[in-house]
Amino acid sequence: MLKLMLVFLGGGLGSVARFGIGQLVARYTPTDLEPRHWLDLYPLATMLVNLIGCAIIGGAWAWAIARGQQSSPAMIFLIVGVLGGFTTFSSFGWETIELIQNQRIGMATVYVLMSLTLGLLGVLGGYTIGTAAFATGTPS
């Protein structure tokens, strides 16, 4: 039950942090320029969240390994909870590195390619089905 609460509380904090970064980027991204500013054309907030999450998970995991704390409540809170709510991309990055460190280069390659390809196809499929299911009959 303790682990579940740690994940729950950490996930909430991670989600709030992700939202906050999105708000900060939106606040400081010029949107009234012609031609449009490149920051207004690129999903910078998501990229920042993913990069920050990857850096934190790498450092946290190195710390946990050095101290034998991989399954500690603090790591469950931070890695599964906070970073899980902040970005699952950090988990994806770490799992890929772990496969590479374990000499499973082929599996890492397949994991990356399948995750990206199937993830994008999943978004496209969900969008296509959702568009058909929720169409109101008026053109967009």
VENHU-V403027 format. One record per residue. N is the residue number from 0. RES is the residue in one letter. D_CENTER is the distance of its C-alpha to the mean C-alpha in Angstrom with 1 decimal. Layout:
((N,RES,D_CENTER) (N,RES,D_CENTER))
This chain:
((0,M,25.2) (1,L,24.2) (2,K,21.0) (3,L,20.1) (4,M,20.8) (5,L,18.8) (6,V,15.6) (7,F,16.6) (8,L,17.3) (9,G,14.4) (10,G,12.0) (11,G,14.1) (12,L,14.0) (13,G,10.2) (14,S,10.3) (15,V,13.3) (16,A,12.0) (17,R,9.3) (18,F,12.3) (19,G,14.5) (20,I,12.9) (21,G,13.0) (22,Q,16.6) (23,L,17.6) (24,V,16.5) (25,A,18.3) (26,R,21.3) (27,Y,21.8) (28,T,21.3) (29,P,24.7) (30,T,25.1) (31,D,28.9) (32,L,29.6) (33,E,31.4) (34,P,30.2) (35,R,26.7) (36,H,24.8) (37,W,22.2) (38,L,19.6) (39,D,20.4) (40,L,19.8) (41,Y,16.4) (42,P,13.0) (43,L,13.0) (44,A,11.1) (45,T,7.8) (46,M,8.8) (47,L,9.9) (48,V,6.9) (49,N,5.2) (50,L,8.8) (51,I,9.6) (52,G,7.1) (53,C,8.5) (54,A,11.9) (55,I,12.0) (56,I,11.2) (57,G,13.8) (58,G,16.2) (59,A,16.0) (60,W,16.5) (61,A,19.4) (62,W,20.9) (63,A,20.7) (64,I,22.4) (65,A,25.0) (66,R,25.9) (67,G,25.6) (68,Q,23.2) (69,Q,20.5) (70,S,21.2) (71,S,22.1) (72,P,21.3) (73,A,19.7) (74,M,17.2) (75,I,16.6) (76,F,16.1) (77,L,13.8) (78,I,11.8) (79,V,11.7) (80,G,12.2) (81,V,10.9) (82,L,7.8) (83,G,7.3) (84,G,8.0) (85,F,6.2) (86,T,2.5) (87,T,3.5) (88,F,3.4) (89,S,5.7) (90,S,7.6) (91,F,8.1) (92,G,9.4) (93,W,11.5) (94,E,12.9) (95,T,13.9) (96,I,15.6) (97,E,17.2) (98,L,18.7) (99,I,20.0) (100,Q,21.5) (101,N,23.2) (102,Q,24.8) (103,R,23.1) (104,I,22.4) (105,G,23.2) (106,M,20.9) (107,A,18.0) (108,T,19.0) (109,V,19.3) (110,Y,15.9) (111,V,14.2) (112,L,16.6) (113,M,16.5) (114,S,12.7) (115,L,12.7) (116,T,16.1) (117,L,15.8) (118,G,12.5) (119,L,14.2) (120,L,17.4) (121,G,15.9) (122,V,14.8) (123,L,18.3) (124,G,20.1) (125,G,18.7) (126,Y,19.6) (127,T,22.9) (128,I,23.8) (129,G,22.8) (130,T,24.8) (131,A,27.7) (132,A,27.6) (133,F,27.2) (134,A,29.5) (135,T,32.1) (136,G,34.6) (137,T,34.3) (138,P,33.0) (139,S,30.1))
